[in-house]
Amino acid sequence: MDERGQISAEMILLIGAILVIVIIAGIFVLDITDSVAGNITQVVDTARDNTINRM
């Protein structure tokens, strides 16, 4: 009975560690995505302004 309890505790600990890693990786991905989206928006705005000025 103790062996099953230890395996369950280790499994819960392992799943918790994996969950923390996934959450941290998700935070980094969201930061990178926001940065890229901001850069694309800036490039599009600059291109639009230059096109309007050339007309």
GUDREN-120667 format. One record per residue (C-alpha): residue number from 1; x, y, z; residue in one letter; chain. Coordinates in nm, 2 decimals. Example, Ala and Ser with C-alpha at 12.3 -4.5 7.8 and 13.67 -1.06 7.14 Angstrom:
<sites>
+-----+--------+--------+--------+---------+--------+
| num |     px |     py |     pz | residuo | cadena |
+-----+--------+--------+--------+---------+--------+
|   1 |   1.23 |  -0.45 |   0.78 |       a |      A |
|   2 |   1.37 |  -0.11 |   0.71 |       s |      A |
+-----+--------+--------+--------+---------+--------+
</sites>
This chain:
<sites>
+-----+--------+--------+--------+---------+--------+
| num |     px |     py |     pz | residuo | cadena |
+-----+--------+--------+--------+---------+--------+
|   1 |   0.00 |   0.00 |   0.00 |       m |      A |
|   2 |   0.28 |   0.24 |   0.08 |       d |      A |
|   3 |   0.44 |   0.18 |  -0.26 |       e |      A |
|   4 |   0.13 |   0.28 |  -0.44 |       r |      A |
|   5 |   0.10 |   0.60 |  -0.23 |       g |      A |
|   6 |   0.46 |   0.69 |  -0.31 |       q |      A |
|   7 |   0.41 |   0.64 |  -0.68 |       i |      A |
|   8 |   0.10 |   0.86 |  -0.67 |       s |      A |
|   9 |   0.29 |   1.13 |  -0.48 |       a |      A |
|  10 |   0.57 |   1.12 |  -0.73 |       e |      A |
|  11 |   0.33 |   1.13 |  -1.03 |       m |      A |
|  12 |   0.15 |   1.43 |  -0.88 |       i |      A |
|  13 |   0.49 |   1.60 |  -0.82 |       l |      A |
|  14 |   0.60 |   1.52 |  -1.18 |       l |      A |
|  15 |   0.28 |   1.65 |  -1.33 |       i |      A |
|  16 |   0.30 |   1.97 |  -1.12 |       g |      A |
|  17 |   0.66 |   2.03 |  -1.24 |       a |      A |
|  18 |   0.56 |   1.98 |  -1.60 |       i |      A |
|  19 |   0.27 |   2.22 |  -1.56 |       l |      A |
|  20 |   0.50 |   2.49 |  -1.42 |       v |      A |
|  21 |   0.74 |   2.45 |  -1.71 |       i |      A |
|  22 |   0.45 |   2.48 |  -1.96 |       v |      A |
|  23 |   0.32 |   2.79 |  -1.79 |       i |      A |
|  24 |   0.66 |   2.96 |  -1.79 |       i |      A |
|  25 |   0.72 |   2.87 |  -2.15 |       a |      A |
|  26 |   0.37 |   3.01 |  -2.24 |       g |      A |
|  27 |   0.46 |   3.34 |  -2.07 |       i |      A |
|  28 |   0.78 |   3.37 |  -2.28 |       f |      A |
|  29 |   0.59 |   3.28 |  -2.60 |       v |      A |
|  30 |   0.32 |   3.55 |  -2.53 |       l |      A |
|  31 |   0.59 |   3.81 |  -2.47 |       d |      A |
|  32 |   0.76 |   3.73 |  -2.79 |       i |      A |
|  33 |   0.43 |   3.73 |  -2.98 |       t |      A |
|  34 |   0.34 |   4.07 |  -2.84 |       d |      A |
|  35 |   0.68 |   4.20 |  -2.94 |       s |      A |
|  36 |   0.65 |   4.07 |  -3.30 |       v |      A |
|  37 |   0.30 |   4.20 |  -3.33 |       a |      A |
|  38 |   0.41 |   4.55 |  -3.21 |       g |      A |
|  39 |   0.70 |   4.55 |  -3.46 |       n |      A |
|  40 |   0.47 |   4.44 |  -3.75 |       i |      A |
|  41 |   0.22 |   4.72 |  -3.66 |       t |      A |
|  42 |   0.50 |   4.98 |  -3.66 |       q |      A |
|  43 |   0.63 |   4.86 |  -4.00 |       v |      A |
|  44 |   0.28 |   4.87 |  -4.15 |       v |      A |
|  45 |   0.21 |   5.22 |  -4.01 |       d |      A |
|  46 |   0.54 |   5.35 |  -4.14 |       t |      A |
|  47 |   0.48 |   5.20 |  -4.49 |       a |      A |
|  48 |   0.13 |   5.35 |  -4.49 |       r |      A |
|  49 |   0.25 |   5.69 |  -4.39 |       d |      A |
|  50 |   0.53 |   5.68 |  -4.66 |       n |      A |
|  51 |   0.28 |   5.57 |  -4.93 |       t |      A |
|  52 |   0.04 |   5.85 |  -4.84 |       i |      A |
|  53 |   0.32 |   6.11 |  -4.84 |       n |      A |
|  54 |   0.44 |   6.00 |  -5.19 |       r |      A |
|  55 |   0.09 |   6.06 |  -5.33 |       m |      A |
+-----+--------+--------+--------+---------+--------+
</sites>
